Amino acid sequence: MSVLCVASDQEGVGKTAFCATLAHILAQQGKTVSVFKPFTDKCGTVESDQDREVYDRLAAVVDGEWPVALGSSGVDRALLDELAGRLVGASADNDVVIVELSSAVARDDTRDVVDALSAHVVVVAGYRRELRAGDLKPWVDALGERLIGIVLNSLPRYLATEAASDLAGPMQSEGIRLLGIIPEDRRLLGATVSQVSQHLNGRILDTEGDLDGLVEHFMVGGYSLNPGELYFEIHEKKAAVMRGDRPDMQMAALATPTSCLLLTNGKEPIEYVRYEAEQEQVPIVLVESNTLATMSALDTLVDGASFDHPLKMERFAELMEAHVDLDAILSRL
């Protein structure tokens, strides 16, 4: 059994996405692999850890009694011995175990963990314009030969040249191996129809649509010089946002690939629209706020985005295969 630890410099940089997707890629190659998150920085239990929910849905988990909350003393010897003992049981059933380390685990503790597990390490860092090679060099100093390299995640569009000159180049000069830079992607920030409805305190009307369908775009159905169908066909996996008393725009949206109708002003659609939505299996979400207030409320939807959907993992796998040196990781395993 090979063990890969995945660490990070900050919380929320994409470790869970990286771990679950790498497990998926390895499984497609015929490997038996599980993902294991031993520690959480949240004051709670296994049931309250959101990453555990992601792994339950998208990947296998080694041990149902983990993660455990870290105390003020960090990772002590007793905890290390218990962790190593738990992984021994996984060795018979898995070619690879991927261990996600919480950002609450200190850098020195990370070295203790990987030594105890005889593991290799990948560090995932969220791209930010102020990030410099010197900020990442301590990982090389702390982890030494166990560090495979660093992956930068969530590079904004149009900053590739800046990232290459200000970060990638200096990292090479400092002897820091950059495994790849993963760009931002709209799908990874999407939400399901059900999540959109909950965010807006909406009411889902009776339809046959997929409430777990992913919404990647929001398009307002207002006045336009172009025919409605030409406008709405610009994006798929969209929520069409409009007043509930605009059957013309609602029918135009339903004639194109649409994740849901998001109807404002608390006005229910006419029966023909409801019938057509059922035929096309498009859910209808009704909200009491007007269109402007609804769009304003959606501004904060992305703040709660999580890696919790098979389509997100499918897309992240494409991004990893295109932008990350996976061979460098797999060869060490």
C-alpha positions as a printed NumPy array, in Angstrom:
array([[  0.   ,   0.   ,   0.   ],
       [  1.175,   3.515,  -0.854],
       [  0.079,   6.528,   1.187],
       [ -0.231,  10.038,  -0.203],
       [ -0.858,  12.941,   2.171],
       [ -2.378,  16.121,   0.773],
       [ -1.703,  19.277,   2.783],
       [ -2.443,  22.954,   2.232],
       [ -1.284,  26.4  ,   3.249],
       [ -4.834,  27.636,   3.876],
       [ -8.368,  26.341,   4.383],
       [-10.705,  26.141,   1.396],
       [ -8.086,  25.842,  -1.352],
       [ -9.415,  22.636,  -2.93 ],
       [ -7.793,  19.741,  -1.037],
       [-11.03 ,  17.768,  -0.897],
       [-11.591,  18.222,  -4.629],
       [ -8.018,  17.162,  -5.324],
       [ -8.191,  14.069,  -3.087],
       [-11.577,  12.819,  -4.299],
       [-10.702,  13.399,  -7.945],
       [ -7.285,  11.752,  -7.708],
       [ -8.98 ,   8.735,  -6.111],
       [-11.403,   8.688,  -9.041],
       [ -8.555,   8.848, -11.582],
       [ -6.66 ,   6.04 ,  -9.847],
       [ -9.809,   3.895,  -9.712],
       [-10.257,   4.338, -13.446],
       [ -6.728,   2.99 , -13.856],
       [ -7.708,  -0.181, -12.008],
       [ -6.274,   0.74 ,  -8.608],
       [ -8.1  ,   0.135,  -5.352],
       [ -8.012,   3.416,  -3.482],
       [ -9.627,   5.043,  -0.47 ],
       [ -9.62 ,   8.573,   0.869],
       [ -9.152,   9.237,   4.541],
       [ -9.472,  12.502,   6.465],
       [ -8.075,  11.936,   9.963],
       [ -8.399,  15.403,  11.493],
       [-10.824,  18.285,  11.391],
       [-10.306,  21.793,  12.691],
       [-14.03 ,  22.144,  13.386],
       [-15.347,  21.701,  16.899],
       [-17.582,  18.79 ,  16.111],
       [-17.855,  15.121,  15.212],
       [-17.693,  12.939,  12.137],
       [-21.301,  13.801,  11.307],
       [-20.649,  17.571,  11.305],
       [-17.674,  17.449,   8.94 ],
       [-18.74 ,  18.517,   5.449],
       [-15.722,  16.943,   3.759],
       [-16.72 ,  13.582,   5.172],
       [-20.088,  13.977,   3.425],
       [-18.272,  14.649,   0.147],
       [-16.159,  11.522,   0.504],
       [-19.182,   9.425,   1.42 ],
       [-20.82 ,  10.557,  -1.798],
       [-17.905,  10.622,  -4.226],
       [-15.239,   8.269,  -2.846],
       [-14.607,   5.474,  -0.388],
       [-13.574,   6.188,   3.205],
       [-11.141,   4.078,   5.19 ],
       [-12.556,   4.435,   8.682],
       [-15.986,   5.563,   9.807],
       [-14.792,   6.805,  13.215],
       [-12.62 ,   9.574,  11.778],
       [-12.05 ,  12.524,  11.497],
       [-11.384,  13.631,  15.061],
       [-11.137,  17.228,  16.211],
       [ -7.651,  18.515,  16.906],
       [ -7.006,  19.864,  20.352],
       [ -4.797,  22.788,  21.283],
       [ -1.784,  20.484,  21.53 ],
       [ -2.044,  19.493,  17.864],
       [ -0.968,  16.038,  16.692],
       [  0.648,  14.255,  19.634],
       [  2.429,  10.896,  19.731],
       [ -0.613,   8.955,  20.891],
       [ -2.696,  10.309,  18.017],
       [  0.044,   9.472,  15.514],
       [  0.28 ,   5.902,  16.786],
       [ -3.494,   5.496,  16.584],
       [ -3.565,   6.918,  13.056],
       [ -0.789,   4.623,  11.866],
       [ -2.558,   1.655,  13.421],
       [ -5.831,   2.455,  11.674],
       [ -4.117,   2.619,   8.295],
       [ -2.545,  -0.791,   8.78 ],
       [ -6.008,  -2.262,   8.444],
       [ -6.488,  -0.493,   5.127],
       [ -3.295,  -1.845,   3.6  ],
       [ -4.79 ,  -5.235,   2.75 ],
       [ -7.695,  -3.751,   0.796],
       [ -6.149,  -0.803,  -1.039],
       [ -3.297,  -0.09 ,  -3.417],
       [ -3.335,   3.575,  -2.423],
       [ -4.716,   5.509,   0.533],
       [ -5.02 ,   9.283,   0.126],
       [ -4.926,  11.194,   3.409],
       [ -6.337,  14.727,   3.461],
       [ -4.697,  16.783,   6.189],
       [ -6.621,  19.672,   7.676],
       [ -5.095,  23.122,   7.274],
       [ -5.195,  23.235,  11.081],
       [ -2.335,  20.723,  11.148],
       [  0.866,  22.726,  11.614],
       [  3.676,  22.321,   9.089],
       [  5.939,  20.564,  11.605],
       [  3.086,  18.264,  12.599],
       [  2.588,  17.467,   8.918],
       [  6.146,  16.152,   8.783],
       [  5.471,  13.998,  11.847],
       [  2.319,  12.583,  10.234],
       [  3.968,  11.707,   6.923],
       [  6.916,  10.124,   8.71 ],
       [  4.573,   8.022,  10.836],
       [  2.699,   6.88 ,   7.728],
       [  5.773,   6.572,   5.463],
       [  3.859,   8.793,   3.063],
       [  4.63 ,  11.148,   0.212],
       [  3.084,  14.629,   0.176],
       [  1.434,  16.991,  -2.292],
       [  0.718,  20.521,  -1.093],
       [ -2.294,  22.316,  -2.598],
       [ -2.144,  26.12 ,  -2.457],
       [ -4.901,  28.477,  -3.541],
       [ -3.639,  30.981,  -6.103],
       [ -3.67 ,  34.577,  -4.944],
       [ -1.875,  37.517,  -6.49 ],
       [  0.138,  38.267,  -3.36 ],
       [  1.449,  34.688,  -3.09 ],
       [  5.218,  34.425,  -3.569],
       [  7.698,  31.566,  -3.837],
       [  9.092,  32.483,  -0.438],
       [  5.709,  31.713,   1.118],
       [  5.937,  28.126,  -0.169],
       [  9.637,  27.464,   0.476],
       [  9.047,  26.428,   4.143],
       [  7.115,  23.396,   2.887],
       [ 10.219,  22.224,   1.036],
       [ 12.374,  22.806,   4.112],
       [  9.936,  20.966,   6.401],
       [  9.032,  18.005,   4.2  ],
       [ 12.251,  17.451,   2.271],
       [ 12.327,  14.337,   0.121],
       [  8.77 ,  13.377,   1.073],
       [  7.36 ,  16.377,  -0.833],
       [  6.436,  15.466,  -4.409],
       [  5.521,  19.037,  -5.279],
       [  2.988,  21.842,  -5.068],
       [ -0.263,  22.306,  -6.988],
       [ -1.699,  25.81 ,  -7.378],
       [ -5.482,  25.881,  -7.625],
       [ -8.09 ,  28.392,  -8.823],
       [ -6.064,  30.58 , -11.167],
       [ -8.368,  33.396, -12.38 ],
       [ -8.774,  33.858, -16.103],
       [ -6.295,  36.22 , -17.765],
       [ -3.707,  35.918, -14.957],
       [ -1.708,  33.055, -16.472],
       [  1.119,  35.304, -17.708],
       [  1.375,  37.065, -14.36 ],
       [  1.379,  33.75 , -12.496],
       [  4.157,  32.401, -14.712],
       [  6.413,  35.426, -14.241],
       [  5.717,  36.281, -10.598],
       [  5.305,  32.802,  -9.116],
       [  6.138,  29.837, -11.361],
       [  9.521,  31.21 , -12.429],
       [ 10.675,  32.152,  -8.917],
       [  9.463,  28.776,  -7.588],
       [ 11.748,  27.01 , -10.041],
       [ 14.631,  29.253,  -8.989],
       [ 13.968,  28.375,  -5.339],
       [ 13.975,  24.65 ,  -6.092],
       [ 10.236,  24.256,  -5.501],
       [  8.621,  21.726,  -7.816],
       [  5.418,  23.106,  -9.332],
       [  3.216,  20.214, -10.393],
       [  0.692,  22.419, -12.154],
       [ -1.702,  25.341, -12.011],
       [ -5.427,  24.54 , -12.163],
       [ -7.617,  27.355, -13.553],
       [-10.904,  28.51 , -12.09 ],
       [-13.967,  26.913, -13.622],
       [-17.586,  28.018, -13.42 ],
       [-18.907,  24.485, -12.96 ],
       [-16.971,  24.09 ,  -9.715],
       [-18.797,  27.127,  -8.317],
       [-22.224,  25.86 ,  -9.358],
       [-25.127,  24.851,  -7.116],
       [-27.963,  22.376,  -7.492],
       [-31.542,  23.483,  -8.096],
       [-32.366,  22.44 ,  -4.549],
       [-29.477,  24.488,  -3.133],
       [-30.544,  27.547,  -5.139],
       [-34.081,  27.215,  -3.817],
       [-32.873,  26.906,  -0.227],
       [-30.587,  29.909,  -0.622],
       [-33.508,  32.05 ,  -1.78 ],
       [-36.118,  30.566,   0.584],
       [-37.966,  29.509,  -2.519],
       [-40.805,  27.062,  -3.036],
       [-40.45 ,  24.256,  -5.561],
       [-43.627,  23.669,  -7.525],
       [-44.729,  20.164,  -8.396],
       [-42.715,  19.069, -11.416],
       [-40.85 ,  16.015, -12.614],
       [-37.552,  17.877, -12.89 ],
       [-34.157,  17.009, -11.446],
       [-33.626,  18.958,  -8.215],
       [-30.027,  17.705,  -8.138],
       [-29.34 ,  19.246, -11.542],
       [-26.432,  21.669, -11.581],
       [-26.947,  25.406, -12.176],
       [-23.889,  27.115, -13.643],
       [-25.446,  30.307, -15.056],
       [-28.272,  32.697, -14.164],
       [-29.986,  34.426, -17.061],
       [-32.563,  37.173, -16.552],
       [-35.548,  37.031, -18.858],
       [-36.252,  40.69 , -19.555],
       [-36.922,  42.852, -22.57 ],
       [-34.648,  42.078, -25.514],
       [-34.449,  42.862, -29.209],
       [-33.507,  39.248, -29.92 ],
       [-35.991,  36.356, -29.854],
       [-36.13 ,  34.687, -26.475],
       [-34.883,  31.305, -27.697],
       [-31.782,  32.848, -29.273],
       [-31.026,  34.587, -25.989],
       [-31.588,  31.611, -23.706],
       [-29.649,  29.146, -25.853],
       [-26.418,  31.032, -25.06 ],
       [-25.975,  28.916, -21.906],
       [-26.926,  25.419, -20.831],
       [-27.244,  24.339, -17.173],
       [-28.857,  27.678, -16.371],
       [-31.557,  29.07 , -14.166],
       [-33.854,  31.364, -16.136],
       [-34.867,  34.194, -13.788],
       [-38.018,  36.177, -14.605],
       [-41.36 ,  37.315, -13.247],
       [-43.974,  34.689, -12.736],
       [-46.35 ,  36.534, -15.1  ],
       [-44.088,  36.324, -18.169],
       [-45.25 ,  33.131, -19.915],
       [-43.671,  34.293, -23.189],
       [-40.166,  34.333, -21.687],
       [-40.831,  31.187, -19.67 ],
       [-41.79 ,  29.25 , -22.804],
       [-38.72 ,  30.596, -24.622],
       [-36.455,  29.346, -21.817],
       [-38.163,  25.946, -21.797],
       [-37.374,  25.585, -25.497],
       [-33.652,  25.531, -24.615],
       [-31.579,  23.366, -22.204],
       [-32.517,  24.764, -18.775],
       [-31.857,  23.523, -15.236],
       [-34.807,  25.381, -13.708],
       [-37.199,  28.31 , -14.014],
       [-36.731,  30.794, -11.179],
       [-39.943,  32.835, -11.021],
       [-40.087,  36.042,  -8.995],
       [-42.72 ,  38.299,  -7.422],
       [-44.442,  35.276,  -5.881],
       [-46.558,  34.781,  -9.008],
       [-47.226,  31.21 , -10.066],
       [-47.019,  30.422, -13.799],
       [-50.047,  29.652, -15.921],
       [-51.071,  26.03 , -16.322],
       [-49.652,  25.714, -19.828],
       [-46.195,  26.717, -18.625],
       [-46.405,  24.215, -15.762],
       [-47.448,  21.516, -18.208],
       [-44.57 ,  22.333, -20.562],
       [-42.074,  22.361, -17.655],
       [-43.266,  18.91 , -16.616],
       [-42.882,  17.646, -20.18 ],
       [-39.339,  19.033, -20.37 ],
       [-38.625,  17.91 , -16.767],
       [-37.563,  21.406, -15.721],
       [-38.215,  22.302, -12.042],
       [-39.944,  25.581, -11.225],
       [-38.762,  27.534,  -8.179],
       [-41.035,  30.311,  -6.91 ],
       [-39.64 ,  33.189,  -4.805],
       [-41.431,  36.151,  -3.239],
       [-38.756,  38.787,  -4.019],
       [-38.666,  40.755,  -7.244],
       [-36.181,  39.968,  -9.997],
       [-33.627,  42.615,  -9.008],
       [-33.634,  41.579,  -5.345],
       [-33.431,  37.919,  -6.328],
       [-30.356,  38.482,  -8.497],
       [-28.787,  40.494,  -5.693],
       [-29.385,  37.648,  -3.239],
       [-27.701,  35.229,  -5.628],
       [-24.445,  37.195,  -5.318],
       [-23.627,  35.299,  -2.129],
       [-24.566,  31.855,  -3.452],
       [-20.986,  31.167,  -4.536],
       [-19.762,  31.683,  -0.954],
       [-21.33 ,  28.375,  -0.002],
       [-20.185,  26.451,  -3.067],
       [-18.732,  23.056,  -2.224],
       [-17.306,  20.097,  -4.098],
       [-20.39 ,  17.909,  -3.779],
       [-21.554,  16.87 ,  -7.235],
       [-20.43 ,  14.13 ,  -9.671],
       [-20.341,  16.646, -12.547],
       [-17.928,  18.783, -10.543],
       [-15.609,  15.822, -10.051],
       [-15.865,  14.986, -13.744],
       [-14.825,  18.528, -14.636],
       [-12.062,  18.681, -12.016],
       [-10.65 ,  15.429, -13.384],
       [-10.462,  17.033, -16.83 ],
       [ -8.675,  20.054, -15.356],
       [ -6.209,  17.912, -13.399],
       [ -5.383,  15.761, -16.399],
       [ -4.843,  18.863, -18.536],
       [ -2.908,  21.038, -16.081],
       [ -1.235,  18.811, -13.447],
       [  1.777,  16.52 , -13.867],
       [ -0.051,  13.429, -12.648],
       [  2.777,  11.158, -13.813],
       [  5.086,  12.822, -11.278],
       [  2.605,  11.945,  -8.515],
       [  1.766,   8.434,  -9.675],
       [  5.405,   7.475, -10.205],
       [  6.095,   8.155,  -6.518],
       [  3.191,   5.904,  -5.532]])
